[in-house]
Amino acid sequence: MDNSTETAAQTSTTTGVLPGLIEQANTLFGRIPDTLIAMIARFSIAGVFWKSGQTKIEGLAIDIVSGEFSLGVPRLSDSALFLFKEEYSLPLIAPELAALMAAFAEHLFPILLLLGLATRFSALALLVMTLTIQIFVYPGAWPTHGVWAAVLLYLMAYGPGWCSMDHFIAARYRR
């Protein structure tokens, strides 16, 4: 018997087969690259906010998944203004300004996340937006907003990974 077979046999007799399998699975899962997790997080949460931003404007439609491309000058939609006036009652800010800010943020920060540029700042901005939506607009949607917050907090804590503009900029300044 070689050493690896002896070690595996000792592990299975001392700890049992199931704990050994769990330990192997944990080791395998621990090898998932942080960059892969960060990239999936960046693309997924960017998609959520981009699609929401697209519902607030007219004149510009970009949806890579459906293949819809309509380039033009974006303007705030009447339906977005209506929602911000009638349904989204935000305190301390005029509905017209809130709608414009939301539409702008839901386009700018997802683009930055996709590029991995100013990732932590962009994630923070979208987290503030998520908290605002949770507290003032849809307080019953906490399961969805909790998932968004978890993804955004991950990006804030661990960054965008090596496949990002942030990584390349940081590497340039470390030289």
ChimeraX attribute file (.defattr): number of C-alpha atoms within 10 A of each C-alpha:
attribute: neighborCount
match mode: 1-to-1
recipient: residues
	/A:1	7
	/A:2	6
	/A:3	8
	/A:4	9
	/A:5	10
	/A:6	11
	/A:7	12
	/A:8	13
	/A:9	15
	/A:10	12
	/A:11	14
	/A:12	15
	/A:13	11
	/A:14	11
	/A:15	11
	/A:16	12
	/A:17	14
	/A:18	10
	/A:19	13
	/A:20	16
	/A:21	12
	/A:22	11
	/A:23	12
	/A:24	12
	/A:25	12
	/A:26	11
	/A:27	11
	/A:28	10
	/A:29	10
	/A:30	10
	/A:31	9
	/A:32	10
	/A:33	10
	/A:34	15
	/A:35	16
	/A:36	14
	/A:37	15
	/A:38	23
	/A:39	21
	/A:40	15
	/A:41	21
	/A:42	27
	/A:43	16
	/A:44	17
	/A:45	20
	/A:46	24
	/A:47	21
	/A:48	13
	/A:49	23
	/A:50	22
	/A:51	16
	/A:52	15
	/A:53	22
	/A:54	21
	/A:55	14
	/A:56	22
	/A:57	22
	/A:58	16
	/A:59	13
	/A:60	14
	/A:61	18
	/A:62	14
	/A:63	13
	/A:64	9
	/A:65	7
	/A:66	7
	/A:67	9
	/A:68	11
	/A:69	11
	/A:70	12
	/A:71	10
	/A:72	10
	/A:73	10
	/A:74	14
	/A:75	13
	/A:76	19
	/A:77	17
	/A:78	11
	/A:79	12
	/A:80	23
	/A:81	20
	/A:82	14
	/A:83	14
	/A:84	20
	/A:85	16
	/A:86	10
	/A:87	11
	/A:88	18
	/A:89	15
	/A:90	16
	/A:91	9
	/A:92	7
	/A:93	10
	/A:94	12
	/A:95	20
	/A:96	14
	/A:97	12
	/A:98	20
	/A:99	24
	/A:100	20
	/A:101	11
	/A:102	19
	/A:103	24
	/A:104	17
	/A:105	19
	/A:106	24
	/A:107	18
	/A:108	16
	/A:109	23
	/A:110	26
	/A:111	20
	/A:112	20
	/A:113	27
	/A:114	21
	/A:115	18
	/A:116	25
	/A:117	19
	/A:118	16
	/A:119	27
	/A:120	22
	/A:121	16
	/A:122	23
	/A:123	29
	/A:124	17
	/A:125	15
	/A:126	23
	/A:127	20
	/A:128	14
	/A:129	17
	/A:130	21
	/A:131	18
	/A:132	14
	/A:133	17
	/A:134	18
	/A:135	14
	/A:136	12
	/A:137	16
	/A:138	15
	/A:139	13
	/A:140	10
	/A:141	12
	/A:142	16
	/A:143	11
	/A:144	11
	/A:145	18
	/A:146	14
	/A:147	12
	/A:148	22
	/A:149	22
	/A:150	13
	/A:151	21
	/A:152	26
	/A:153	16
	/A:154	18
	/A:155	24
	/A:156	17
	/A:157	11
	/A:158	13
	/A:159	24
	/A:160	31
	/A:161	20
	/A:162	16
	/A:163	14
	/A:164	21
	/A:165	19
	/A:166	19
	/A:167	15
	/A:168	14
	/A:169	11
	/A:170	10
	/A:171	11
	/A:172	9
	/A:173	7
	/A:174	7
	/A:175	5
